[in-house]
Amino acid sequence: AFVTILLLVLKGTLLLLVAAACMLVLPKRAYALRHLVWATSLGALLVLPLFVVLPGPRLTVPVASPLVAAAQLSASALPLPSARDGAALFGVPVVPAALPLVAAWAAVAAAILLWLLIGRIALGRLLRRAERLRDESGLERLRGAPWLHEVTRPVALYRSDAVSMPMTWGMLQSVIVLPAEAASWSEERRRVVLLHELAHVRRRDGATQLMASVACALWWFHPLAWYAARRMRVEREHACDDLFGLELVQPGV
């Protein structure tokens, strides 16, 4: 069990280091590509345990040697831990000595996942108290933009005094929430902010952000996972502005 866990951590570390090395060779203004590399590395962390614990194809070569036969016989006689001796991690038996380590990992991961769920519930409560913007939304005035037809999902616009900066979330139906002070913004600033937030919708950043959050929850012990998630957010904001040639304004989520 300890060997399997160590192998998993080493492979995850190597994966994140490769992503970090890619940043050294990619152009600094290739924001979308840099974001994709970080997002892919975090997504790979979620499926990496399957590649570590699942058995791969084995090649058996018959060797007619008494020494090899004796070694195989001795190995088969050694007692191996079974599921009855402990728990299982990703389908691999975990001996009692490893149970405290597994329990600590599971407890922290569950706490972070619960915190993420509470955050999603809080967003729903915020939305129920927000003001839905319709005719004066500004989205209608952007309908003539040539790129808007690429935003195929429905987008709802709200205004709330509970937020201090524009926010965007949602996967099936996207939501943009503007701060209350947006009512006093100039027409140009409102247009730029909405373009930025609609870029999040077009790029489906809500899905990649959720994936990154879950990856960090499961790999909470690994500092490179948190670093990758932070860099992914930075590149995402630049990529949204770069998508339509905008200058960076207050970033949304």
N, C-alpha and C positions, 0 to 999 in steps of 0.2 A: 504493500500500500504506500509506504513512504517513497519507494522508488517511482511508482506511478505518479504520485503528486509532484515529486521533484522533476520528473521528466516533463510533466505538463507545464510547470512554471518556467522551466528552461526554454521550452519551445515557444511559450507566450512571450518571453523576454526577447528571444531571437526575432520573432515576428515584429515586435514593436521597434526593435533596433533597426531592422531592415527598413521599416517605414520612415524612421528618423533619418536614416542614411539617404533615402530618396529625396528628402527635403534639401540635401546639400547639392544635388545635381539638377533639381527642377528649377526652372526660372522663378524668381520671386513673385512675378506678376501672374504666374499660372495658378491663380487662386482656385479655380474650379478643380483643376487636376490635383492640386495639393490637398484640397478638401477630400477628394475622392480617395486618395491614398490613405489618409488618416481614418476615414470612415470604413474603408475596406479592412484595415488592420483591426479596428475595434469589432467589426462584424465577424472577422475570422476568430477572434477570441471566444466568441459565443459557441462556435462549432468545433473549436480546437479539441476539447475533451473527447469528442467522438473519434477523432483520428488517433488520439493517444491510446484509448482503451479498447477500441474495436480491433479484433485480430485481423491481420492482413494475410495475404497468400504466403504459404510456407513451402519451401523447397526441401524435400527429403532426399538425401543422397545415401544410399546403402553403402556401409563401410564394413567389410568383413574383418573385424579386428576384435580379438578377445578383450583388449583393454577398453575399447569403446563400449562393448556390450556390458562389461562389468560396471562402467561408469553410469550407463543408462539404468542398469538394475539398481545401483545404489541411489540414484536420484529418484527413482520411482518409489523407493522405500521410505523416503523422507516424508514426514507428516506436513501437509500443506494446510494453511488456514482455510476454513470454510465459512460460509455465510452465517453459520450458527455461532461462530466464534466472535462475531461482531456485527457491524452494519455493512452497508455497501455504498460506495461513492461512484456514480456513473456506471453502476453494474459491476464494479470491481470489489471483491471482499476487502473489508477494512478490519484489521486486527484490533483488539481492545486498546493496544498502546496508542493507536492513531485516533481513537475516538475523541479525545479532548480537542485535538487539533481540528478535526472535521466539525465538531460541535461549535467551536469558536468561529470558524469560517461561516458556517450556516447561520449562526445567530446574527452576526454582523451583516451578512448579505440580506437576510430577511428584514432586518431593521431598515436598511437603505431602500429596499424595494417597497417597504411599507411607507417610508417617507415620500417616495416618488408617487405612490398611490394617493397619499394625503394631498400632495401638491396638485395632482390632477383634479381631485375633488374640490380643492380651493379655487381652481380656475373655473370650474363649473358654477360655483357660488358667485364668483366675481362676475361671471357673464350674466347670471340671472338678475343682478343688481345694476348692470350697465345699461346705458341708453342705446337702443338700436337706431342707427342712422340710415335713413332711406333716401329721400329725394335730395337732401343736402349732402349726401355721403361723399361725393367726389369721385366715386368709382364710375358713376355714369358718365362723367366728363372725360374719363379715360378710355371709354369704349372705342374710340376711334384709333387708338394706338395700334399699330400693325402687329405687335407681338401679343396682344391681349387674347387673341383666339387660342393661344397655346396654353392658357390657364383654363383647363376644362372643368375643374371642380368648382362647385358653388362656393362663393366667398361672401361672408356676412361681415359688416362693419359696425363696430360699437364704439362708444365713448364712455370713459369711466374716470371718476376722480380718485379711484383706488390704485391707479398705475401712474408712474412718473415718466414712462417712455413707451413708444409703440411696441406692441406684442403681437405675435402671430403663432397660432398653433392649430392642430387638427390635421387629420389625414384624409378621412372620407369627405368631410365638409370643413373648410378652413374658416378661421375666425381671425379678424384683425381688430385689435382694441387700441384706440388712440387715447392719450391722456386728455383730461378736461381742458387743458390749456390749448389744445389743438384748435379750439374754436376761434382763437385769436391769431392763428398762424396766417402767414401770407399765402396766396394761392400757389405760388411757386414752391414754397416749403411743403405745403400739403401734397402737392403733386409728387415731389421727390420722395417724401416719406412713403406714400402709397405705392410708388414704383418699387421701392426697396422691399416693402412688405409683400407685395405681389410676387417679387422675385423669389422670396422664401416659398411661397405657394407653388410657383412653377417648378422649383427645384426639389420639391417634396422634402424640405428640410425638417419638417415635423417628424417624419419617419426615421430619418438618420439620427436626429437628436434623441428620440426614444430608444433606439438601438444602442447608442453610445451610453446612455444613462444605465441601461440594463447591464451592459458590459462592465461598466465601472462598479456597479453593485456586486457583480459576481467576482470581479477581480479587484476588490476594494483594497487588498493588501499590497497591490503592485503600483508603485508611484508612476511608472511609465504609462499605465492605463489612464490615470487621471491627466497626465501631461498630454497624451494623445487627444483626449476629449477636449481639453482646453485649446489646443492648437487647432483642432477641427472647427471649433466655434469661431476662432479668429479668422481662419481662411474662409469660412462660410459667409461671414459678414462682408468681407472684401469681395467674394465671388458674386454676391447679390448686387453690389454696387457696380462691379465690373460688367455684369450681364447687360446693363443698359447704359454703360458709360456714365454712371452717376458719381458724384463726389460723396464721400462718406459723411453720413449724418448720424444722428443718434441711432445705434443699432437696435433692432428688434430681436426676437427670439424665433 
